[in-house]
Amino acid sequence: MLVFSAILPHSPLLIPSIGKENIKKLQKTIEAIKILRQDFESTRPDLVIVLTSHGDIYPEAFSINTLPEYKVNFGEFGDFQTNQVYKGDIGFINRFKEQVESSMSLSLKSLTDIDYATAVPLIYLAENYKNFKIVPINYSFLSYEQHLKFGEALKEAIYREDKRVAIIASAELSHKLTPKAPAGFSPNAKEFDKKIIQLLKQKKVESILNLDKAMVEDAAECGLRSILIMLGVIKNMNYDFQVLNYESPFGIGHLVAEFKLK
């Protein structure tokens, strides 16, 4: 059964050894994640599914990293000491692949190192509670509707299991919120972030599916498809969408939010 679902940011700057003095500007995000961590720990999940927007993405297929064990590697950011290890749930992955292989495009891959968008949320949420396996899933560049359907299929797989399951949409919103933002500046970026949060609060999934594609592209987001998969998973479930924090000190929208299941 599904016991926990949330949206978390994945900036490497959230890791103290990487963010260093910059981490002070993310304290509100960190405090919000700590609140979320309490809910995560209280649900005691057996399996954590992470919907990630980084690593190897296949445009025409969803993909799952499939190994019995994964390692954190932040070497690309100059951190060679953070080295957590997480166990994979190959059984769940194989059963899910068998379930969907005739109806949607799904590829399996085997990468020893998990991408940082998978690692950062796990490191924060699993600081105390570690008794779970993980399944890292990459979205594709297929249609928004297919991401929603993929989430619906994932929900079916979750409820076939005799496990307590948490699901995390690892997502950043616009990357163009300030003139110094990584992707440059767009005057429409703030409106995009505001719109996404508003529609999530209002549970207007159809409106999210029909967002103006030019506006989405201009925002340079990296999380909408992860969120759409999440919305497929919780479709027709009773929940409240709670925003714990939103901020953008580096020109990227960091959202910490929970789909509080009832």
C-alpha positions in Angstrom: 0.0 0.0 0.0 1.0 3.6 -0.5 1.9 5.3 2.8 3.9 8.4 1.8 4.1 10.6 -1.2 6.0 13.9 -1.6 7.8 16.4 -3.9 11.4 17.2 -2.9 14.1 19.3 -4.5 17.4 17.8 -5.4 19.9 20.6 -5.6 23.4 19.2 -4.7 23.9 22.5 -2.7 21.7 20.8 -0.1 24.6 18.5 0.7 26.8 20.4 3.3 30.1 19.2 1.8 29.0 20.6 -1.6 26.8 23.6 -0.7 29.3 24.9 2.0 28.5 28.6 2.8 25.6 28.5 0.2 23.6 26.1 2.3 22.7 29.0 4.6 20.5 30.3 1.8 18.5 27.0 1.7 17.7 26.8 5.4 14.0 27.1 4.9 14.1 24.3 2.4 16.1 22.1 4.8 13.7 22.8 7.8 10.8 21.9 5.6 12.4 18.6 4.6 13.1 17.8 8.2 9.3 18.2 8.9 8.7 15.9 5.9 11.3 13.4 7.3 9.2 13.0 10.4 6.2 11.8 8.3 8.5 9.6 6.3 9.9 7.9 9.4 6.5 7.5 10.9 5.2 5.5 7.9 8.2 3.1 8.0 8.2 2.2 4.3 9.6 -1.1 3.0 10.1 0.3 -0.5 10.9 3.8 -1.7 10.3 4.7 -5.3 12.1 7.8 -6.6 11.0 9.5 -9.7 14.1 11.2 -11.0 14.8 13.8 -13.6 18.5 13.2 -14.0 20.8 10.4 -15.0 20.2 8.5 -18.3 16.8 9.5 -19.7 15.5 7.6 -22.8 13.2 9.9 -24.8 10.9 7.2 -26.1 10.8 5.0 -23.0 10.5 5.2 -19.2 13.5 3.5 -17.5 14.4 1.8 -14.2 17.8 1.4 -12.8 18.0 -2.3 -11.8 20.6 -3.5 -9.4 20.7 -5.2 -6.0 22.7 -2.3 -4.7 23.3 1.3 -5.6 26.0 3.8 -4.5 25.9 7.5 -4.0 28.7 9.3 -5.9 29.1 13.0 -5.8 32.5 13.1 -7.3 31.4 15.4 -10.1 30.7 18.0 -7.4 34.1 17.5 -5.7 32.6 15.4 -2.8 34.4 12.1 -2.6 33.4 11.2 1.0 29.6 10.9 0.8 29.1 7.3 -0.1 25.8 5.9 1.1 24.6 2.6 -0.2 21.0 1.6 -0.9 19.6 -1.8 -1.7 17.4 -2.3 -4.8 14.2 -4.2 -5.1 14.7 -6.3 -8.2 11.7 -8.5 -7.5 9.3 -5.5 -7.6 11.0 -4.2 -10.8 10.7 -7.5 -12.6 7.0 -7.9 -11.6 6.3 -4.3 -12.8 8.1 -4.8 -16.1 6.0 -8.0 -16.7 2.9 -6.1 -15.9 3.5 -3.2 -18.4 5.7 -4.6 -21.1 2.9 -5.1 -23.5 1.2 -1.7 -23.0 4.0 0.8 -22.6 7.7 1.5 -23.3 9.9 0.5 -20.4 13.6 -0.1 -20.4 15.8 -1.5 -17.7 19.4 -0.4 -17.1 22.1 -1.2 -14.6 24.1 1.8 -13.3 26.1 1.3 -10.0 25.9 5.0 -9.1 22.5 6.6 -8.6 22.1 10.1 -10.0 22.1 13.1 -7.6 18.4 13.8 -8.1 17.8 10.3 -6.6 20.5 10.6 -3.9 19.8 14.0 -2.4 16.2 13.4 -1.3 17.1 9.9 0.0 20.0 11.2 2.1 17.8 13.7 3.8 14.7 11.5 4.4 16.7 8.4 5.4 19.0 10.1 8.0 17.5 7.9 10.8 15.3 5.3 9.2 17.1 3.1 6.7 15.2 -0.2 6.6 13.9 0.0 3.0 14.8 -0.8 -0.6 14.7 1.6 -3.5 13.5 1.7 -7.1 14.9 4.6 -9.1 12.7 5.5 -12.1 13.4 8.0 -14.9 10.7 9.6 -16.8 10.8 9.9 -20.6 9.9 12.6 -23.1 6.7 10.9 -24.1 3.4 12.8 -23.7 2.2 14.2 -20.4 -0.8 11.8 -20.7 1.5 8.8 -21.0 3.3 9.9 -17.8 0.0 10.0 -16.0 -0.9 6.5 -17.3 2.6 5.2 -16.3 1.8 6.5 -12.8 -1.6 4.6 -12.8 0.2 1.4 -13.8 2.7 2.0 -11.0 -0.1 2.4 -8.5 -1.5 -1.0 -9.6 1.9 -2.6 -9.0 2.2 -0.9 -5.6 -1.1 -2.3 -4.5 -0.3 -5.8 -5.7 2.6 -5.8 -3.2 2.4 -6.7 0.5 4.7 -3.7 1.2 4.5 -0.3 2.6 5.6 2.0 -0.2 6.8 5.6 -0.3 7.1 7.5 -3.5 9.1 10.7 -4.1 8.9 13.0 -7.0 12.4 14.5 -7.2 11.7 17.8 -8.9 12.9 21.3 -9.4 10.6 24.0 -10.9 11.7 26.8 -13.1 15.4 27.4 -13.6 14.9 31.0 -14.9 13.7 32.9 -11.9 16.5 35.5 -11.6 19.0 37.1 -13.9 21.7 35.0 -12.4 19.8 31.7 -12.7 21.6 28.8 -14.4 19.3 28.8 -17.5 19.1 32.6 -17.8 16.1 34.8 -16.9 12.5 34.7 -18.1 9.9 37.1 -16.9 7.4 34.2 -17.1 9.2 31.8 -14.8 7.6 33.0 -11.6 4.2 32.6 -13.2 5.0 29.0 -14.2 5.9 28.1 -10.6 2.9 29.9 -9.1 0.6 28.1 -11.6 2.0 24.6 -10.9 1.6 25.0 -7.2 -1.9 26.5 -7.5 -3.1 23.6 -9.7 -1.6 21.0 -7.4 -3.4 22.6 -4.5 -6.7 22.6 -6.5 -6.1 19.0 -7.7 -6.7 20.2 -11.3 -4.8 17.4 -13.0 -6.4 18.1 -16.4 -5.2 21.7 -16.3 -1.7 20.5 -15.6 -1.8 18.1 -18.6 -3.0 21.1 -20.7 -0.3 23.6 -19.6 0.9 25.7 -22.5 3.9 23.8 -23.9 5.8 27.1 -24.7 5.4 28.3 -21.1 6.7 25.0 -19.8 9.7 25.0 -22.1 10.5 28.6 -21.3 10.6 27.8 -17.6 13.4 25.2 -18.1 11.9 23.0 -15.3 13.1 19.6 -14.5 10.3 17.9 -12.6 6.9 18.3 -14.2 7.0 14.8 -15.6 8.0 13.3 -12.3 5.1 15.1 -10.7 2.7 13.8 -13.5 3.8 10.2 -12.7 3.1 11.0 -9.0 -0.4 12.3 -9.9 -1.1 9.1 -11.8 -0.2 7.1 -8.7 -2.5 9.0 -6.4 -5.3 9.5 -8.9 -8.7 8.9 -7.2 -7.1 8.7 -3.8 -8.1 11.0 -0.9 -5.3 13.4 -0.1 -4.5 17.0 0.8 -1.7 18.8 -1.0 0.4 20.6 1.6 3.2 23.0 0.7 5.8 23.0 3.4 8.1 25.5 1.6 8.9 27.2 -1.7 11.9 29.4 -2.3 14.4 30.2 -5.1 17.6 31.7 -3.6 19.6 30.7 -6.7 17.0 31.3 -9.4 15.6 27.7 -9.3 12.3 26.9 -7.7 12.7 24.6 -4.8 9.4 23.1 -3.7 8.9 20.9 -0.6 5.4 19.5 -0.5 3.5 16.4 0.6 0.5 14.7 -0.8 -0.9 13.9 2.6 -2.9 10.7 2.3 -6.1 10.3 4.2 
